[in-house]
Amino acid sequence: LYELAMAVATMAHRGPDLELTFVTSEAEPLGVFGEPAAETMRALLTDRGIELITGARCRVPAADRVIVTGDRELEVDAVIALPELYGPHLRGLPCAANGFIPVDRFCRVRGVRGVYAAGDATDFPVKHGGIAAQQADVAALAIAARAGADVLPRPFHARLEGILATGGKPAYLSAWLAGGRPFGSEVSEDPRATSHPQGIAAHLEPWLARAGG
């Protein structure tokens, strides 16, 4: 949605006047990537004349009205929103909040012996392809070790990397995540500056490199 808002604002400079308001429940924009990313995102939105409201919830009582946390009311021509996420509610497996599958740091499903899970269906709070691939690596090692392979299981340590399309030079974002909070955050216009030497996923990245080459 941040990218869409910036793209619309960029197009609006060449067309009719348009007022954009971005409302998010996040304490900071792109806060999952840490303070450097939040500062970058705030500057980009300000530069494009987009009003930002953080830490908010909304109600839409009518097609042309949005009520933001408290009593602020916006008169709008259109609303674009992301849906709330829900897990698969799989029968026979335990469910965390909103139906996601609870896993431990080795991606074992909690309370069920011999079952592992990875990806967006799990209760890890960040949903992202790179995170899913890292979880799959952790689960595969744990399964192989349990089957007798000469490998050591390793716990899941999430690293988040992403590319933000800005309408100009893209911004490359990265951060480690611990307890759902970012640390070691970086923002750069050079993709090599934010890429971790060990890569995001042990098997996926080499495969992508070969496929792209």
C-alpha positions as CSV (number, residue, x, y, z in Angstrom):
1,L,0.0,0.0,0.0
2,Y,2.9,2.4,0.6
3,E,4.1,1.8,-2.9
4,L,0.6,2.2,-4.3
5,A,0.2,5.5,-2.5
6,M,3.4,6.9,-3.8
7,A,2.6,5.7,-7.3
8,V,-0.8,7.4,-7.2
9,A,0.7,10.6,-5.8
10,T,3.3,10.6,-8.6
11,M,0.7,10.2,-11.2
12,A,-1.5,12.9,-9.6
13,H,1.3,15.5,-10.1
14,R,0.6,15.1,-13.8
15,G,-3.2,15.1,-13.5
16,P,-6.0,16.5,-11.3
17,D,-5.5,17.6,-7.7
18,L,-5.6,14.7,-5.3
19,E,-5.4,14.5,-1.5
20,L,-4.1,11.2,-0.1
21,T,-4.3,10.1,3.5
22,F,-2.5,6.9,4.6
23,V,-3.8,5.4,7.8
24,T,-2.0,2.5,9.5
25,S,-2.2,0.6,12.8
26,E,1.6,0.6,12.8
27,A,3.3,2.8,15.4
28,E,5.7,3.8,12.6
29,P,5.5,3.4,8.8
30,L,7.2,0.2,7.8
31,G,8.1,-0.3,11.4
32,V,8.8,-4.0,11.0
33,F,12.0,-2.9,9.2
34,G,13.2,-0.6,12.0
35,E,13.7,3.1,12.6
36,P,15.9,3.8,9.5
37,A,13.1,2.4,7.3
38,A,10.4,4.3,9.1
39,E,12.3,7.6,8.8
40,T,12.9,6.9,5.0
41,M,9.2,6.1,4.6
42,R,8.0,9.2,6.4
43,A,10.3,11.4,4.3
44,L,9.0,9.8,1.0
45,L,5.4,10.3,2.0
46,T,6.0,13.9,3.0
47,D,7.8,14.6,-0.2
48,R,4.8,13.4,-2.2
49,G,2.3,15.3,0.0
50,I,0.7,12.3,1.5
51,E,-0.7,12.7,5.0
52,L,0.3,9.9,7.4
53,I,-1.8,8.8,10.4
54,T,-0.1,6.0,12.5
55,G,-1.3,3.9,15.4
56,A,-4.9,4.1,14.2
57,R,-7.9,2.0,13.6
58,C,-10.7,2.9,11.2
59,R,-14.4,2.4,10.7
60,V,-16.1,3.0,7.4
61,P,-19.8,3.8,8.1
62,A,-20.5,4.9,4.6
63,A,-18.8,4.7,1.2
64,D,-17.6,8.3,1.4
65,R,-16.7,8.5,5.1
66,V,-13.9,7.0,7.2
67,I,-13.8,7.5,11.0
68,V,-10.2,7.2,12.4
69,T,-9.5,6.2,16.0
70,G,-11.2,8.7,18.2
71,D,-13.5,11.2,16.5
72,R,-11.6,12.3,13.3
73,E,-13.8,11.9,10.3
74,L,-12.5,11.9,6.7
75,E,-14.6,12.6,3.7
76,V,-13.3,10.5,0.8
77,D,-13.9,9.6,-2.8
78,A,-12.4,6.1,-2.5
79,V,-11.0,3.8,0.1
80,I,-8.2,1.2,-0.5
81,A,-7.6,-1.2,2.3
82,L,-5.8,-4.4,3.1
83,P,-7.8,-7.3,4.5
84,E,-7.2,-8.7,8.0
85,L,-5.1,-11.9,7.9
86,Y,-6.5,-15.2,9.1
87,G,-4.8,-18.6,9.3
88,P,-6.1,-21.9,7.8
89,H,-7.8,-23.3,11.0
90,L,-6.5,-26.8,10.1
91,R,-8.6,-29.5,11.7
92,G,-6.5,-31.7,14.0
93,L,-3.8,-29.1,14.7
94,P,-3.8,-26.5,17.4
95,C,-4.7,-23.0,16.5
96,A,-3.1,-19.7,17.7
97,A,-4.9,-16.4,17.4
98,N,-6.9,-16.0,14.1
99,G,-6.4,-19.7,13.2
100,F,-2.6,-19.7,12.6
101,I,-0.5,-22.7,13.5
102,P,1.7,-22.2,16.6
103,V,5.3,-23.3,16.1
104,D,8.4,-23.2,18.3
105,R,11.9,-22.0,17.3
106,F,12.6,-25.2,15.4
107,C,9.3,-24.9,13.5
108,R,7.8,-27.8,15.4
109,V,4.0,-27.5,15.8
110,R,3.4,-26.9,19.5
111,G,1.6,-29.7,21.3
112,V,1.8,-32.2,18.4
113,R,4.7,-34.7,18.0
114,G,6.4,-35.1,14.7
115,V,4.6,-32.2,12.9
116,Y,6.4,-29.2,11.5
117,A,5.1,-26.0,9.8
118,A,6.6,-23.1,7.8
119,G,5.3,-20.0,6.0
120,D,2.3,-17.7,6.3
121,A,0.2,-20.4,8.0
122,T,2.3,-20.2,11.1
123,D,1.9,-17.8,13.9
124,F,5.1,-15.9,13.3
125,P,3.8,-12.3,13.1
126,V,5.6,-11.3,9.9
127,K,4.3,-12.8,6.6
128,H,7.0,-12.7,3.9
129,G,8.4,-15.0,1.3
130,G,11.9,-14.8,2.7
131,I,10.7,-15.6,6.2
132,A,8.8,-18.6,4.9
133,A,12.0,-19.9,3.1
134,Q,14.0,-19.5,6.3
135,Q,11.4,-21.4,8.3
136,A,11.5,-24.2,5.7
137,D,15.3,-24.5,6.0
138,V,14.9,-24.8,9.8
139,A,12.1,-27.4,9.6
140,A,14.0,-29.4,7.0
141,L,17.1,-29.6,9.2
142,A,15.1,-30.6,12.2
143,I,13.3,-33.3,10.2
144,A,16.5,-34.6,8.8
145,A,18.1,-34.8,12.2
146,R,15.2,-36.6,13.6
147,A,15.4,-39.1,10.7
148,G,19.0,-39.9,11.6
149,A,20.9,-37.6,9.2
150,D,24.3,-36.3,10.4
151,V,23.1,-32.7,10.8
152,L,22.4,-30.4,13.7
153,P,19.1,-28.6,14.0
154,R,19.4,-24.9,14.3
155,P,16.8,-22.5,15.7
156,F,14.9,-20.0,13.6
157,H,16.5,-16.5,13.5
158,A,14.4,-14.3,11.1
159,R,16.1,-11.9,8.7
160,L,13.8,-9.7,6.7
161,E,14.9,-8.2,3.4
162,G,12.7,-6.2,0.9
163,I,12.8,-3.7,-2.0
164,L,10.7,-0.6,-1.7
165,A,9.6,0.9,-5.1
166,T,9.7,4.6,-4.5
167,G,9.0,6.0,-8.0
168,G,12.7,6.9,-8.2
169,K,15.6,4.8,-7.1
170,P,14.4,1.7,-5.1
171,A,15.3,1.5,-1.5
172,Y,16.7,-1.8,-0.2
173,L,15.6,-2.6,3.3
174,S,16.8,-5.2,5.8
175,A,16.5,-6.1,9.5
176,W,16.9,-9.0,11.9
177,L,13.8,-9.8,13.9
178,A,13.7,-11.0,17.5
179,G,10.5,-11.3,19.5
180,G,8.8,-9.6,16.6
181,R,11.0,-6.5,17.0
182,P,13.7,-5.3,14.5
183,F,17.3,-4.8,15.1
184,G,20.4,-4.2,12.9
185,S,18.1,-2.3,10.5
186,E,19.6,-1.0,7.2
187,V,18.3,1.1,4.3
188,S,20.4,1.6,1.1
189,E,20.1,2.3,-2.6
190,D,22.8,-0.4,-3.1
191,P,21.3,-3.9,-2.9
192,R,24.6,-5.3,-1.9
193,A,24.7,-3.2,1.2
194,T,21.7,-4.8,2.8
195,S,22.1,-8.4,1.6
196,H,23.4,-10.8,4.3
197,P,26.5,-12.8,3.2
198,Q,24.8,-16.1,4.2
199,G,21.7,-15.3,2.2
200,I,18.1,-15.4,3.2
201,A,17.5,-19.1,2.5
202,A,20.2,-21.8,2.2
203,H,18.6,-23.6,-0.8
204,L,16.3,-21.0,-2.4
205,E,18.8,-18.3,-3.1
206,P,21.3,-20.5,-4.9
207,W,18.5,-21.9,-7.0
208,L,17.2,-18.4,-7.8
209,A,20.7,-17.3,-8.7
210,R,21.1,-20.2,-11.2
211,A,17.6,-19.6,-12.6
212,G,18.3,-16.0,-13.1
213,G,21.7,-16.6,-14.6
